Amino acid sequence: MSPVLLVTSSPRGESSRSSKVARELAEALSSAGSAKSIIHRDLGANPLPHIDAVFTSAIRKPAESRSEAEAAAAVLSDVLVDELLAADTVIIGTGLINFNIYSTLKSWIDHIARSGKTFRYTEKGPEGLATGKKVYLVVASDGVYSQGPATAMNHAIPYLKTVLAFLGMTDVEVVPVEGLAFGPEAVDKTMAEVQSRISKLALAA
């Protein structure tokens, strides 16, 4: 059975609500799916290198034509792509920072968005190759951005949905973890609602 791919990106460690909820969701879905394994990419603890000139040169060449440095630059990206393609369930956790995702998560996307591997160009336009996956986006924020006047300021969800769809992942469900700056009672209410949501998602899996 395919593993669950869990990608967390917060630099806040054990204090991160997005990482905590994403982990709990992964464990619930794994248990509900006959004990699938979980592959966890903790980008906050182990950030990926930002792509550079060596990397962008490497991915445009066949493997046998790469220099030693280019081959080394492509290895990690190949591993990340393989992890994504092997999973049928993907959980992505991020905080909403400056109205978008963490830069650590953006680096992961830059490494897995590979022409010929996770998408390709055809006569009819681009075609995503990372298909057949269920994706859950766990997005934590101090304010409320899923509804109300601040909705337009949430660029994380539209961006993630756009890039995931480009790669072939269109079955995307958002799990907001909101209002975390509104005091202990608001946090307790939010977390109780999130726990209920996780239970329902696990039952539906």
C-alpha positions, 0 to 999 in steps of 0.5 A: 500500500502506498505511503502517506507523504507528510510535508511540514514546513514550520520553523517553530518545531513543537510549538507549530500548530500547522505541523502538529495538526498535519502530523495528527492527520497523517497518523489518523489517515494512516491508521484508517488505511490499514497502517500505511507507512508515513514518510515525513519531510520536516522542512523546518528542521531540515530545510532544502537548499534553494535552487541555484544555477547548478540545479537549473542546469542539471535538470535540463540535461540527461543524467549522463551529460551532467557534471559531478556538481550537477549530478549531486544537485539533482540527486535530492530533487530526484528523491523528493520527486520519487517520494511524491510519485509513490504516495497516494495521500499527501499532507502539506502543513504550513503557517500563513506568513506574510499572507503566503507559505513558508519559504521552506515549502516553496523550496520543496515545490521548486524541487518537485516541479520537474518537467518530464517527471511531475509535468510535461508540455504537450501540443494541448498545453501542460499536463500534470503527471503526479495524478491520482492523489488526495492532498490535504492542506493544513494551514495555520494562521493567527487571524481568520482568512478562510472567510470574511474581509481577510480572505483576499489576503490569503495567497497561500491557498490559491498558490498551492492549489494552482501549483498542485493542479499544474502537477496533476493534483486536483483533489485538494482539501483544506484544513484551516487552523485559524484565529490562533491570536485571539486568546486561549478560549479561541485556540481551544475552540479551534483545536476542538473543531480541528480534532473533530474534522480529523476524525471525520476525514479519517472515517471518510478515507 
